[in-house]
Amino acid sequence: MNNSIAIDGPAGAGKSTVAKLLAKQMGIHYLNTGAMYRALALLATRNGIAFSDEQGVGALLVNAVITVFYQGDEQHTVLNGEDVTELLLSEQISMGASTVSKLPCVRDTMAALQRKIAHTDQFVLEGRDIGTNVLPDTPYKFFVTASSSERAKRRQLQLESLGQSVDYNAILKDLEIRDKQDTERSYMPLKMADDAVLIDTTTLSIAEAVQKIRAIVEGR
């Protein structure tokens, strides 16, 4: 049985922030699996391949080398030897990641890679199908969510902090489109595992959400 911690949920729910802080407090590793899909979306963009082109994306995937390393508490994502971490936050890449992740060949390859990493040590993994697909054998499964309006506000603040000029309504629309794609894709859709614990962060602080999860993991 794997003892890594699986955190799933929709975009903008605070999964990454919760997962990072949880990992830091518990002294274990953190893996942002979404960044791996974003890296592939970036590769498709650079090669002029449509995100929905399974044959084209599959061909890119054959030779793509996606790895991660850690600098302090921050995960860096490396694509074919290039640190692309700062290039993965745009809305175009976000939507692209949602689209490429619907492709079975992508889902299978990424899940296998994530599973391999998780079995090297104890990790906090966050994504869309960690508890249902990547680590179905872990006893620690959580589904972190929040209202769509709250998630859009958080995304707006995040992008503005990076110096990007953004429109709240556009972000909300993109989130709703992404939610639809993630939950309705035919292969490994976003859903809460039957044995996962729901953590609604709409009115919770990050610290409160982390405290809830940690208490369950540590049996308090």
Secondary structure as UniProt FT lines:
FT   STRAND          5..8
FT   TURN            11..12
FT   HELIX           15..26
FT   STRAND          29..32
FT   HELIX           34..46
FT   TURN            47..48
FT   TURN            51..52
FT   HELIX           54..63
FT   STRAND          66..71
FT   TURN            72..73
FT   STRAND          74..79
FT   TURN            80..81
FT   STRAND          82..83
FT   HELIX           85..87
FT   HELIX           91..100
FT   TURN            101..102
FT   HELIX           104..118
FT   TURN            119..120
FT   STRAND          123..127
FT   HELIX           130..134
FT   TURN            136..137
FT   STRAND          140..145
FT   HELIX           148..161
FT   TURN            162..163
FT   HELIX           168..184
FT   TURN            194..195
FT   STRAND          197..200
FT   HELIX           206..217
FT   TURN            218..219
//
